[in-house]
Amino acid sequence: MNSKRTNEEQQRAQEQAPRVKKGGKSQNSAAAALRLRLASPGYVKAAHSGRAEAVVKVVSYGRGYQARLMMDYVGRADKEEKERVELEGHDGMLYRGEGEIAGLYDEWSKKFDRAKPSMKRLPRDVAHIIFSAGADNTPQNLQRTLAAARRVAQEQFGEKGFDYVVGKHQDADKPHVHIVLNCHHRDGGKKLRLQPGDLFVLRDRFAQELRAVGLDHVSTLQRDRPKDADAIRAEIETGIKRVRQKENWLRVQLDKKAPDVNALKHRAAILDTVARINDQIKSVTKSKSPERAALMGETRKIKRALLQSEADIQKAIESTVRALAKDAVRYREQINDLVNPAPSEKAVKLSPQERASREKYLAGLEKRTTRDIAEARQAVKESAAQPDRKELALDALRLHGRLMQGVSIDKETDKLLDRLAKDVERFGADFKELRHPVSGKFAETATERLTHRRALEKQAEGIEKGIAQAQKSVQLAPVAPRVKQAALKTLQQQQQTISRSLGREKQAGR
């Protein structure tokens, strides 16, 4: 660095920077990242200081020729000569205009990845990053911002073997610098992958360098800073506008001839957003004030539109069932192609890496679809639809769940498995009602509760006989081992549900 920091400046920089663990699993967790930031007293103090924030943001990633387009944009290559921006490389070389930028792109592209068939994620060759300071956009501040960004880029990228170009723009309210970063190591080393922890390190170093050139900045995040009433009101207005757009979109989808969107999930998400907006409204308005009444009136309109008539609820249920059927079939087809592909002359042989990537994608798809089916079942049970319509929807969702597991033995065994699933579900609902009566179906006297307990035990005996029969049928069926295992696992889980409900596991443990 050209200028020396005082001991006080260095100490303040260290206090404000939380200890960032680069890499690691927790970097993908917003909750873990929040705990990491708030664990530092210096960070909390900086967040409440009101000082300007240093911003480092990845705008986008690109591959192949997209790198050329990024450099042309930052360098204003399509503008007149006087409007073009000089791009400065890690080695101090300057590039101006289409010709020089094209030459640099040709040099970079020699190391770019080539997309392969069946790749789930296209390769990332370059990253477009913005370094922005929270100061007035004067020529002096722009030059300071460029100097700070240049130092951070050289330290974090250039010295570690990665090429980049820097360009300053003056067409915004705040001084900011664009960087196009080549993610490939210039000497063939490991490819650069920016993680959330890396971005926080960049932001913290940028804030330190801004302070070194005379711009007092901190490296906190906007969402961690305390908000005043005006900022919250602006968020409320934006939130109401967006949630109304989502509600209108959902209505348009359901008005189609045969809608197949997960309407129940979208509706639940919108209602959750409305609840959060209502909490914000209460935090900045007075009780019974005209402002609160007006804002709450807007959210009530949205809520009323979502809590529709019985016919609309039925349409939402049918749409959700169709959507989940498509997801289950898509998963089943892809997992079958991977495990037992159909013979084909043009079959593509997957490399170990591609196969591992495909398996990871399918595992995520299985987890999401299974979770969506479970949430849809719960939403159907709690809905105001007619009982017979509910039962039809639950039957369909139950079949979708079995399709996800790939369980199909023969016609008779499949019917038995379906009946057992319904019986176990009904048993669970009855047992829950016995323990916490809310509908009035079960009386609360000790004698009647004992009678109902015995009735449940008799009901459980019938289910367990059916489970035993199904286990024999599955074991004797001429089907693939993985299908047997899936069916037997389901039956075992049903048996455990019965035993756990009746307390048999605790008795066995004693």
Buried (B, 14 or more C-beta within 10 A) or exposed (E): EEEEBEEEEEEBBEBBBBEBEEEEEBBEEEEBBEEBBEEBEBBBBBBEEEBBBBBBEBEEBBBBEBBBBBBBBBBBBEEEEEEBBBBBBBEEEEBBBBEBBBEBBEEBBEBBBEEEEEBEEBBBBBBBBBBBBBBEBEEEBBEBBBBBBBBBBBBBBBEEBBBBBBBBBEEEEBBBBBBBBBBBBBEEEEBBEBBBBBBBBBBBBBBBBBBBBEBEBBBBBEEBBEBEEEEBBEBBEEBBEEBBEBBEEBBEBBEEEEBBBBBBBBBBBBBEBBEEBBEBBEEBBEEEEEEBEEBBEBBEEBBEBBEBEEEBBBBBBBBBBBBBBEBBEEBBEBBEBBEEEEEEEEEEEBEEEBEEBBBEBBEEBBEEBBEBBEBBBEBBEEBEBEEEBBEBBBBBBBBBBBBBBBBBBEEEBBEBBBEBBBBBBEBBEBBEBBEEBEEEEBEEEEEEBEEBBEEBEEBBEEBBEBBEEBBEBBEEBEBEEEBBBBBBEBBEEBBEBBBEBBEEEEEEEE
